[in-house]
């Protein structure tokens, strides 16, 4: 994740990591990490993906 952010890559998820069913899964841990360590704030649903935004 750190390398992707450092390279300016688009961060997107195939599922909404904020849904309760993902609370104890890697997709949620990745989203939490991006928020805590890289300042991401929210997600935009565009097409079939959730895009992370700062």
Buried (B, 14 or more C-beta within 10 A) or exposed (E): BEEEBEEEEEBBBEBBBBEEEBEEEEBBBBBBBBBEEBEBEEBEEEEEBBBBEE
